[in-house]
Amino acid sequence: MKIKLSAAVLIIFSLAACTSIVKVDQKTDSNVLKQDTETARNLLLGQWCGERFDDDGNHLRWLVNRFEDGFYEIKFI
């Protein structure tokens, strides 16, 4: 029993010693994140519509206009 426990501890420490520390360039990562966010935001530009039924069965509809400067307008119809 003690041999199995000792072997398990030895394996755990051996595996822990095999890990490496990788330096991350935060400036590059933040630039990538900023570009990804900007790309995603640009995909949402334009006119969108939505609809659903509420719990009472009423049909709800709306139009959303999203502009490049961040302004958006919602019309409930």
Backbone hydrogen bonds, N-H to C=O, Kabsch-Sander energy under -0.5 kcal/mol:
donor,donor_aa,acceptor,acceptor_aa,energy
5,L,1,M,-2.1
6,S,2,K,-2.5
7,A,3,I,-2.6
8,A,4,K,-2.4
9,V,5,L,-2.5
10,L,6,S,-2.4
11,I,7,A,-2.4
12,I,8,A,-2.4
13,F,9,V,-2.4
14,S,10,L,-2.1
15,L,11,I,-2.6
16,A,12,I,-2.2
17,A,13,F,-1.7
18,C,14,S,-0.6
18,C,15,L,-0.8
19,T,16,A,-1.0
22,V,20,S,-0.5
23,K,21,I,-0.5
26,Q,24,V,-1.2
29,D,25,D,-2.2
30,S,26,Q,-2.5
31,N,27,K,-1.8
32,V,28,T,-2.3
33,L,29,D,-2.4
34,K,30,S,-2.4
35,Q,31,N,-2.3
36,D,32,V,-2.6
37,T,33,L,-2.5
38,E,34,K,-2.4
39,T,35,Q,-2.5
40,A,36,D,-2.4
41,R,37,T,-2.6
42,N,38,E,-2.2
43,L,39,T,-1.4
44,L,40,A,-0.7
44,L,41,R,-1.1
45,L,42,N,-1.1
46,G,66,R,-2.5
48,W,64,V,-3.3
50,G,62,W,-2.2
52,R,60,L,-2.2
54,D,58,N,-2.2
57,G,54,D,-1.9
60,L,52,R,-3.3
60,L,58,N,-0.7
62,W,50,G,-2.2
63,L,75,K,-2.7
64,V,48,W,-3.6
65,N,73,E,-2.6
66,R,46,G,-2.9
66,R,64,V,-0.5
67,F,71,F,-2.9
70,G,67,F,-1.8
73,E,65,N,-2.1
75,K,63,L,-2.9
76,F,74,I,-0.5
77,I,61,R,-1.9
77,I,75,K,-0.6
